[in-house]
Every structure is written in C-alpha cells, then in structure tokens.
Amino acid sequence: MKRVDLFFAAALIPLDFLVLVLAAAVAYSIRFSPIFAKIRPVTFDLPFDTYLQVALPIAALWTGILALSGLYSIRPKKITVEVSRIILAVSTGIAVVLAIAFFSRELFDSRFILLAAWFLATLFLTVERIVVRLFQRKLRKIGIGIQHVIIIGETKSGHSLKQFFSSYPKFGYQVSGHVSGFHEEARGKILNLKQRDLADIILIADPDISTSKLREIKTFTDIEHLHFIYSADMLPGSVSRPIFHTFAGQPVIEVPKTPLAGWGAIYKRLFDIVVSFLLIVFSLPIQIAAAIAIKSTSKGPILFFQKRVGQSGKPFTYFKFRSMNPDAEKLHFDKTFMAEHESVRKGPFIKIIDDPRVTSVGKFIRKFSVDEIPEFYNVLIGRMSLVGPRPHMPGEVAQYEPSQRRVLTIKPGITGMAQISGRGGLDLEDEVALDMHYIENWSPWLDLIILIKTPLAIFEKLEPRK
C-alpha cells in the first residue's frame, strides 16, 4: 500500500473531527444570528464556551461512529457508497445525542441546533470527502499515489482491464506490465519492475489458469509484498457474499446465486411498484404527446407489441411506443435485408447502424428514450423491473450459450449495467458479463446508482463527438 494512501486515510480522522466541530459552530451561529432570532426569539441561555464543551465530545463520538461505519478504509469506496455511509453515521450520531438529551436536560434546549448540526455535518463531511478525492486525483495526475498493476493473462478480460485503467487514470491504477502467463521470463520482468518501484499489484485475468499456478503466484506475491487480485470471470459464480459452513471439521463455502432473494426480492418489488407508478403519472404529458406524434405521422398502431423472454425463461408481452414502420419486424427476418445493413453488435441479435425502418418521429423518441416509457406499465404489472438485464426475443434467447442463460435468473429491466457502461453496441458476451455482475452484487444502492446514471448516459450520447 502506498504511503500517500495511508496518509490520506489517517488525515481524514482529524479532518472529520474539525469539520464536525465547524458544523456545530455554524449551527450555533445561525440559531443566535439576529435575523433568525427575529423569526424565532431565543428563550434560553447558552454561552458559546459552554456549548463548545458539549460539542467537542459529541464530535469525537461522531468520529468514532464514522470509523465504525468503515469510512476510514485505506482504499476509498465509491463516492455514492461513502455519502450513504456518512448519512447513516451522522444520523446514528444525532440519534445518540437525542437519546442523551432525552435523559439529561442539561445538554442544551435547542432542537433547531441539533437538526441544523445534523444537516450541516452531513453536508460538510460530503464536501470535505469530495475535495479530498479531487486533491488525490490531482496528485495522481503528477504520478503521486499511483498503484502500478501487472496483468497476467493475454485474454479479452485482461485487455479490457488494461484499456480501462488507461482511459480512467482517476482511479489511480496504471498498467506497468502485461504478460501472458507466470513463467520464468514473466517472473524476472515483474522483479525488474519492482526494483524500479513499478510493481504494486498482480492482477490475474486468465480464467484457464491452473490451481497450482495460482498458488504459485499467490506465494510469490506474499514473498515480494505485492497485492494479489483477480478478475471476477475466473470463477463461475459470485464470491462477493459467500456463506461459510463447517462440516466434519472442514470449511465449506456456499456461493449464493444472488442477493435478490428473500427480503431483497420483496424490497425490489415494492420499490418497482412505487417508482414506476410515480414515473407513469409524471410522464403522462410526454406519453400523450408521443402518441399523437406517432399516430399523425405514420400508419400503424401507437404501441409496438412483441414476445420477449422474462424471468426463468417465461415469455411475456413486451410493449413500447412504435418507432419503426409497421412492416419492420418482417424485415428483421429477411436475410437479404439484414445482409445489406451493417450491425454494431456481434452475437445472436443485431443492432443496425442508421436503421432505415425507423420513422422520423421514431428517431426522435429513440434519441431521448421516450419510446421506452410504456415499459413502466410492465414494471407496475410485475413482468419487468426498473433495473435488470434487457429482455430479448425467444429466437435470440434460443441461441444463448448455457452460461449466458444465467441472466434469466431475475426479471428483465428497463435499464441496467450495460445501458450505463458508456460503451455503445456491446456484444452479448460483454452485456451478459455486466448483467451477471449486477445479479451477483445487487443492492438497493446499486439500483439507485443505475437509475441516476441512466439519464446521464442518455444525455452523454446526445453530446457531439469532438
């Protein structure tokens, strides 16, 4: 681990404490400001030095709660996860303070100060964390705090990771070496890079590597004090939430299919019902305008209906606003037509570039994803979910590889990991990999992040290429 990462992790503790004290001071100054005092006169006596004597230990308590929430880990988490934990930790802290205040009226009498301190602490801590991250990124741009990665495996996964680290230096990883396997030549290259301080992490991206070779690499990284990580496609299932058992004195690991079972499924369904209903209501003017535009500019129905494959391989009726000519589906099975038009995708289904079957109105509603608004009704009914793998036609699903059928574990969604990946025209293999990551690592926060990023991804596609 880089010293700079240790420094920032340690520096966050006093920084958070100072920020919490600042939030308490600002809350106090607002309550006793002349403007606020005119609106709500102060009916109690609380000198600032007395208030500070209470605020300092409370700030220390809150800092401890932040630590218990995992907010001082060496490798920072996603900012959305960090902000959610800040909200939870600060809310827990204020709950403890309110409990103390309930049993001891000597704390202080202003509920406004407590609520203001809660809001300001959340705001200030979030801003502080963002500023620290921006400063870290600036340092990484000049080579400070960079984690040097050596990838083992001349595979598609290996090259994708190499391209990703090169395209997004903000994450702090830089590929300093890429070898096909772990042999004597590769070992010598890694040791040479380590001597030049260009080796911190060994990343295995070869799903066909033998167990004995994997143990050899792990032993090597332990001896050379290098971090050992591997890509998820090395294992057939998720190990992000393993369940440990002990049978006959032997440790046994159970790999669950998805967190979307039990209460996870109940939560997701309730979330889908509430949010899809609200989206239907708020989008009614857009739905009416789209229906009028479609009907007045081309012959055919307003909605496009089609059989798609849903959860557990069960077919369902999928519908959205029609964006193509009425005979478009017939041409989909016309080999001559398909041969004349280039697809941006590989695999059992295609996506035609500048599809001539799309109407003028269809181009517009597709551009802004207005054609997919009726899918909210399918979510409300329960055939689909807001977030999940995209539903495909039975003929396309029939051509899936056995491993690709795993995406049928859950309900299909309107949006998902593939839609926010920032990569257009994903092949089926890449799309399935993203969908499986979602299935195996689902959480309520992941759904929320994907929903927030979806409109951003739509507008990003609208920006002209430079």
C-alpha positions in Angstrom: 0.0 0.0 0.0 1.3 3.4 -0.9 2.3 5.8 1.9 0.2 8.5 0.4 -2.9 6.3 0.7 -2.1 5.7 4.4 -1.6 9.4 4.9 -4.9 10.3 3.5 -6.7 7.6 5.4 -5.1 8.8 8.7 -5.6 12.5 7.8 -9.4 12.0 7.4 -9.8 11.4 11.1 -8.7 14.9 12.4 -10.2 16.5 9.3 -13.6 14.9 10.0 -13.4 15.9 13.7 -12.7 19.6 12.7 -15.5 19.6 10.1 -17.9 18.2 12.7 -16.9 21.0 15.2 -17.3 23.5 12.4 -20.8 22.2 11.6 -21.7 22.6 15.3 -20.3 26.1 15.4 -22.2 27.2 12.3 -25.4 25.7 13.6 -24.9 27.7 16.8 -24.2 30.9 15.0 -27.3 30.5 12.8 -29.5 30.0 15.8 -28.2 33.1 17.6 -28.0 35.3 14.5 -30.1 38.5 14.7 -32.0 37.5 11.5 -33.1 34.1 12.9 -33.6 35.5 16.4 -36.3 37.9 15.0 -38.1 35.0 13.4 -37.8 32.7 16.5 -36.7 34.6 19.6 -34.0 32.8 21.8 -35.7 31.8 25.1 -32.7 30.1 26.7 -29.2 31.0 27.8 -26.4 29.0 26.2 -22.9 30.7 26.1 -20.7 29.5 23.2 -17.9 28.3 25.5 -20.5 26.1 27.4 -21.9 24.9 24.1 -18.4 24.1 22.8 -17.7 22.0 25.9 -20.6 19.8 24.8 -20.0 19.9 21.1 -16.3 18.7 21.3 -17.1 15.3 22.9 -20.1 14.9 20.6 -17.8 15.5 17.6 -15.4 12.9 19.0 -18.3 10.5 19.4 -19.5 11.1 15.8 -15.9 10.5 14.6 -16.0 7.1 16.3 -19.3 6.3 14.6 -17.8 7.2 11.2 -14.9 4.8 11.9 -17.3 2.0 12.8 -19.1 2.7 9.5 -16.0 1.9 7.6 -15.3 5.4 6.4 -11.5 5.3 7.1 -10.6 2.3 4.9 -7.3 2.6 3.1 -8.8 2.1 -0.4 -11.7 4.6 -0.7 -15.1 3.3 -1.7 -17.3 4.8 -4.4 -18.5 8.3 -3.6 -22.1 7.2 -3.6 -21.4 4.5 -1.0 -19.3 6.9 1.0 -22.0 9.5 1.1 -24.7 6.9 2.1 -22.5 5.8 5.0 -21.9 9.4 6.0 -25.7 10.0 6.1 -26.2 6.8 8.1 -23.3 7.6 10.5 -24.3 11.2 11.2 -28.0 10.1 11.6 -26.9 7.5 14.1 -24.8 10.1 15.9 -27.7 12.5 16.2 -29.9 9.7 17.4 -27.4 9.0 20.2 -27.3 12.7 21.1 -31.2 12.9 21.2 -31.2 9.9 23.4 -28.8 11.6 25.8 -30.8 14.8 25.6 -34.0 12.9 26.5 -32.5 11.5 29.7 -30.5 14.7 30.6 -32.0 18.1 30.0 -28.6 19.6 30.9 -27.3 19.1 27.3 -29.0 22.0 25.6 -32.5 23.0 24.9 -32.5 24.0 21.2 -33.8 21.3 18.9 -33.0 23.6 15.9 -29.3 23.4 16.7 -29.4 19.6 16.8 -31.2 19.4 13.4 -29.0 22.1 11.9 -25.9 20.4 13.1 -27.2 17.1 11.6 -27.8 18.7 8.2 -24.5 20.7 8.2 -22.4 17.8 9.4 -23.7 15.7 6.5 -23.2 18.5 4.0 -19.7 19.5 5.3 -18.4 15.9 5.5 -19.6 15.2 2.0 -18.0 18.3 0.6 -14.8 17.5 2.5 -14.6 14.0 1.1 -15.2 15.3 -2.4 -12.4 17.9 -2.0 -10.0 15.3 -0.6 -10.8 13.0 -3.6 -10.2 15.8 -6.1 -6.9 16.6 -4.4 -5.9 12.9 -4.6 -6.7 12.9 -8.3 -4.6 16.0 -8.9 -1.7 14.2 -7.2 -2.2 11.1 -9.3 -2.0 13.2 -12.5 1.5 14.1 -11.5 2.4 10.5 -10.5 1.9 10.6 -6.8 -0.2 7.8 -5.3 -0.4 5.7 -8.5 -0.8 1.9 -8.0 1.2 0.1 -10.6 -0.6 -3.0 -11.9 0.9 -6.0 -13.7 -1.7 -8.1 -15.5 -1.2 -11.8 -16.0 -3.3 -13.2 -18.9 -3.4 -12.3 -22.6 -7.2 -12.6 -22.5 -10.1 -10.4 -23.5 -10.7 -9.6 -19.9 -7.0 -8.6 -19.5 -7.0 -6.3 -22.4 -10.3 -4.7 -21.3 -8.9 -4.0 -17.9 -5.7 -2.6 -19.4 -7.8 -0.3 -21.6 -10.0 0.8 -18.7 -7.0 1.7 -16.5 -5.5 3.7 -19.3 -8.8 5.5 -20.1 -9.6 6.3 -16.4 -6.4 7.3 -14.6 -8.6 9.0 -11.9 -8.9 5.6 -10.2 -5.2 5.6 -9.5 -4.2 2.5 -11.4 -1.5 2.3 -14.1 -0.6 -0.8 -16.0 3.2 -1.2 -16.0 3.3 -4.7 -17.4 1.1 -7.2 -19.2 2.3 -10.9 -19.6 0.7 -13.9 -21.0 1.5 -16.2 -18.1 3.6 -16.7 -14.9 6.8 -18.2 -16.2 10.5 -17.5 -15.5 10.6 -14.7 -18.0 7.5 -13.1 -16.5 8.8 -13.5 -13.0 12.1 -11.8 -14.0 10.1 -8.9 -15.6 8.0 -8.4 -12.5 11.0 -8.4 -10.2 12.7 -5.9 -12.5 9.6 -3.6 -12.4 9.5 -4.0 -8.6 13.1 -2.8 -8.3 12.1 0.3 -10.3 9.1 0.8 -8.0 6.7 0.0 -10.8 5.0 -3.1 -9.3 2.4 -2.9 -6.6 -0.4 -5.2 -7.7 -0.5 -8.5 -9.6 -3.9 -8.9 -11.4 -4.8 -12.4 -12.7 -7.0 -12.2 -15.8 -6.8 -15.7 -17.0 -9.8 -17.9 -16.2 -8.0 -21.0 -17.5 -5.0 -20.7 -15.1 -4.4 -23.9 -13.1 -4.9 -24.1 -9.4 -1.2 -25.0 -8.8 -0.1 -21.9 -10.8 -2.5 -19.7 -8.9 -1.0 -20.9 -5.6 2.5 -20.3 -7.0 1.6 -16.7 -7.9 -0.1 -16.1 -4.6 3.1 -17.3 -2.7 5.2 -15.1 -5.0 3.1 -12.0 -4.2 3.3 -12.8 -0.4 7.1 -13.1 -0.5 7.6 -10.0 -2.7 4.9 -7.9 -0.7 2.7 -7.4 -3.7 -1.1 -7.2 -3.7 -2.9 -10.1 -5.3 -6.2 -9.6 -7.1 -8.1 -11.4 -9.8 -10.9 -10.7 -12.3 -14.3 -12.0 -11.5 -14.6 -14.1 -14.6 -12.1 -16.6 -13.1 -14.9 -18.1 -11.0 -18.2 -19.5 -12.3 -20.2 -17.6 -9.7 -20.1 -14.7 -7.3 -18.0 -14.9 -4.1 -18.8 -11.3 -3.1 -21.2 -12.6 -0.4 -20.1 -16.1 0.5 -21.8 -18.1 3.2 -19.3 -20.1 5.4 -20.2 -23.5 6.9 -18.2 -26.1 8.7 -18.9 -29.8 8.1 -16.9 -32.6 9.5 -14.3 -30.0 10.6 -13.9 -28.8 7.0 -14.6 -25.2 5.9 -17.2 -25.2 3.2 -18.2 -22.1 1.2 -21.6 -21.7 -0.2 -21.9 -19.2 -3.2 -25.4 -17.7 -3.3 -26.9 -17.1 -6.7 -27.9 -13.5 -6.0 -28.8 -11.2 -3.0 -32.1 -10.8 -4.9 -33.8 -13.5 -2.8 -36.0 -13.3 0.2 -36.2 -9.8 1.6 -34.1 -8.5 -1.4 -36.9 -9.6 -3.8 -39.6 -8.1 -1.6 -37.8 -4.7 -1.3 -37.1 -4.6 -5.1 -40.8 -5.3 -5.9 -42.1 -2.6 -3.6 -39.5 -0.2 -5.0 -40.6 -1.0 -8.5 -44.3 -0.5 -7.8 -43.9 2.9 -6.1 -41.3 4.4 -8.5 -43.0 3.0 -11.7 -46.3 4.4 -10.6 -44.8 7.9 -10.0 -42.9 7.8 -13.3 -46.2 6.9 -15.1 -48.0 9.8 -13.5 -45.3 12.4 -14.1 -44.7 11.3 -17.7 -48.3 11.4 -18.8 -48.0 14.6 -20.8 -45.0 13.2 -22.7 -46.9 9.9 -23.3 -49.8 11.8 -24.8 -47.6 14.0 -27.0 -45.7 10.9 -28.2 -48.9 9.0 -29.0 -50.3 12.0 -31.1 -46.9 12.4 -32.9 -46.7 8.7 -33.8 -50.3 8.4 -35.0 -50.3 11.6 -37.0 -47.0 10.9 -38.9 -47.2 7.3 -39.9 -49.7 4.4 -40.4 -49.9 1.7 -37.8 -50.5 1.3 -34.1 -49.2 3.6 -31.4 -47.6 0.8 -29.4 -45.3 -1.9 -30.6 -46.0 -5.4 -29.1 -43.6 -8.3 -29.1 -43.0 -11.5 -27.3 -39.9 -11.3 -25.0 -38.4 -13.8 -22.6 -38.6 -12.9 -18.9 -37.6 -14.4 -15.6 -37.0 -18.1 -15.5 -37.3 -18.2 -19.3 -41.1 -17.4 -19.3 -42.3 -15.4 -22.3 -44.3 -12.2 -21.7 -45.8 -9.4 -23.9 -43.4 -6.5 -24.2 -44.6 -3.2 -25.5 -43.3 0.3 -26.1 -44.0 3.3 -28.4 -43.7 2.3 -32.0 -40.6 3.8 -33.6 -40.4 1.8 -36.8 -42.6 1.3 -39.9 -45.4 -1.3 -39.4 -43.6 -3.9 -41.5 -40.3 -3.5 -39.7 -40.5 -6.9 -37.9 -40.9 -8.8 -41.1 -37.7 -7.3 -42.4 -35.9 -8.4 -39.3 -36.2 -12.0 -40.6 -35.4 -11.0 -44.2 -31.8 -12.4 -44.7 -31.3 -10.2 -47.8 -32.2 -7.0 -45.9 -30.1 -7.9 -42.9 -27.1 -8.8 -45.1 -27.3 -5.3 -46.7 -27.1 -3.5 -43.4 -24.1 -3.4 -41.0 -24.7 -4.3 -37.4 -22.7 -2.7 -34.5 -23.1 -5.9 -32.5 -21.9 -9.5 -32.6 -23.9 -12.5 -31.3 -27.4 -13.8 -31.7 -29.0 -10.4 -32.0 -28.1 -7.3 -34.1 -28.4 -3.6 -34.0 -28.4 -2.0 -37.4 -26.5 1.3 -38.0 -28.8 4.0 -39.3 -31.7 1.6 -39.5 -33.9 2.6 -42.5 -37.0 1.1 -40.8 -37.0 3.8 -38.1 -39.5 6.7 -38.7 -38.7 10.3 -38.3 -40.6 10.5 -35.1 -39.1 7.2 -34.1 -35.6 8.6 -34.4 -36.5 11.5 -32.0 -38.2 9.3 -29.4 -35.4 6.8 -29.5 -32.8 9.5 -29.1 -34.4 10.6 -25.8 -35.6 7.1 -24.9 -39.2 8.3 -24.9 -40.2 5.1 -26.7 -39.4 3.1 -23.6 -41.8 5.0 -21.3 -44.6 2.4 -21.7 -42.3 -0.2 -20.2 -43.1 1.4 -16.8 -46.6 -0.3 -17.1 -44.9 -3.7 -17.5 -42.9 -2.9 -14.3 -46.1 -1.9 -12.5 -47.8 -5.2 -13.6 -44.8 -7.2 -12.5 -43.5 -8.5 -15.8 -40.4 -6.4 -15.6 -38.2 -4.4 -13.2 -36.8 -0.9 -13.4 -33.3 -2.3 -13.3 -32.2 -5.6 -14.7 -31.0 -7.4 -17.9 -32.7 -6.3 -21.1 -35.4 -8.7 -22.3 -34.7 -10.4 -25.6 -36.8 -12.3 -28.1 -37.3 -16.1 -27.9 -35.4 -16.7 -31.1 -32.4 -14.8 -29.7 -32.5 -16.5 -26.3 -32.6 -19.9 -28.1 -29.1 -19.1 -29.3 -27.7 -18.3 -25.9 -24.8 -20.3 -24.6 -25.7 -22.2 -21.4 -23.7 -19.8 -19.2 -25.5 -16.8 -20.8 -28.9 -18.1 -19.7 -28.0 -17.1 -16.2 -29.3 -13.6 -16.9 -32.8 -15.2 -16.8 -32.4 -15.6 -13.1 -34.2 -12.3 -12.4 -36.8 -10.2 -14.1 -35.6 -8.2 -17.1 -35.3 -4.4 -16.6 -35.8 -1.2 -18.5 -32.2 -0.2 -17.7 -29.1 -1.9 -16.3 -25.4 -2.1 -16.1 -25.0 -2.4 -19.9 -27.0 0.8 -20.5 -24.8 2.9 -18.2 -21.5 1.3 -19.2 -20.7 4.1 -21.7 -19.9 1.6 -24.4 -22.3 1.5 -27.4 -23.1 -1.7 -29.3 -22.0 -4.1 -26.6 -21.6 -7.7 -27.7 -23.8 -10.3 -26.0 -20.8 -11.7 -24.1 -19.9 -8.2 -22.6 -23.6 -7.5 -21.9 -24.0 -10.7 -20.1 -20.9 -10.1 -18.0 -22.3 -6.8 -16.8 -25.7 -8.2 -16.1 -24.2 -11.1 -14.1 -22.2 -8.6 -12.1 -25.5 -6.8 -11.3 -27.2 -10.1 -10.4 -24.4 -11.3 -8.1 -23.8 -7.9 -6.5 -27.3 -6.4 -6.3 -28.1 -3.9 -3.5 -30.7 -1.2 -3.2 -27.9 1.4 -3.6 -26.8 -0.2 -6.9 -30.3 0.1 -8.2 -30.4 3.8 -7.2 -27.0 4.5 -8.8 -28.0 2.9 -12.1 -31.3 4.8 -12.2 -29.4 8.1 -11.5 -26.8 7.3 -14.2 -29.3 6.3 -16.9 -30.5 9.8 -17.8 -26.8 11.0 -17.6 -25.9 8.2 -20.1 -28.7 9.3 -22.4 -27.5 12.9 -22.4 -23.9 11.8 -22.9 -24.9 10.1 -26.1 -26.5 13.3 -27.3 -23.3 15.3 -26.9 -21.4 15.7 -30.3 -18.2 13.8 -30.6 -15.1 16.0 -30.7 
